[in-house]
Amino acid sequence: METKMVMIISSFPSKETAKEVAGKLVKNKLAACVQITSPVTSIYEWEGKINEDEEVLLFIKTSSASKERTIEFIKKDHPYDVPEIIVLPVVGGFDKYIEWVESITAYEI
């Protein structure tokens, strides 16, 4: 099922980096809104070693039409070699909010 809106989650090493990317996403109309969390603790395996780091999560609200462009932007502007980029479909919500997100970020060819 195709939805009009998606939320993309991506983690960053610092609030400063996260704010910089969030600002660019909104400025370039790749996101209508980006929320930045307080630091979260991430425990993960990388290159055979268990790591524990503080990271900041971005919750990026964009249209389905802009999803791929937004992902490509994050990949290019991200400090990690393998950034976390997870796309969640928005299957419901307040219609006027979803329409607002779509109006800000809808990509037209």
Residue pairs with C-beta under 8 A, 6 or more apart in sequence:
1 89
1 91
2 64
3 64
3 89
3 90
3 91
4 63
4 64
4 90
4 98
4 99
4 101
4 102
5 61
5 62
5 63
5 64
5 89
5 90
5 93
5 98
5 101
5 102
6 62
6 63
6 64
6 67
6 87
6 88
6 89
6 90
7 59
7 60
7 61
7 62
7 87
7 88
7 90
8 58
8 59
8 60
8 62
8 67
8 70
8 71
8 74
8 85
8 86
8 87
8 88
9 57
9 58
9 59
9 60
9 84
9 85
9 86
9 88
10 21
10 57
10 58
10 60
10 74
10 78
10 83
10 84
10 85
10 86
11 40
11 42
11 55
11 56
11 57
11 58
11 83
11 84
12 18
12 21
12 55
12 56
12 57
12 58
12 78
12 79
13 53
13 55
13 56
13 79
13 80
14 56
15 36
15 39
15 56
17 56
17 79
18 36
18 56
18 57
18 58
19 36
21 58
21 74
21 77
21 78
22 31
22 34
22 36
22 58
22 60
24 30
24 73
24 77
25 31
25 34
25 60
25 62
25 70
25 73
25 74
26 32
26 33
26 34
28 73
29 66
29 104
29 105
30 60
30 62
30 66
30 69
30 70
30 73
30 105
31 60
31 61
31 62
31 70
31 104
31 105
32 61
32 62
32 63
32 100
32 101
32 104
32 105
33 61
33 101
34 58
34 59
34 60
34 61
35 58
35 59
36 56
36 57
36 58
37 56
37 57
37 58
37 59
38 56
39 54
39 55
39 56
40 54
40 55
40 56
40 57
41 52
41 53
41 54
41 55
42 51
42 52
42 53
42 54
42 55
43 50
43 51
43 52
44 50
44 51
45 51
60 70
60 74
61 90
61 101
62 70
62 101
62 105
63 101
63 102
63 104
63 105
63 106
63 107
64 89
65 102
65 105
65 106
65 107
65 108
66 105
66 106
66 107
67 87
69 107
70 105
71 85
71 87
74 83
74 85
75 83
75 85
90 98
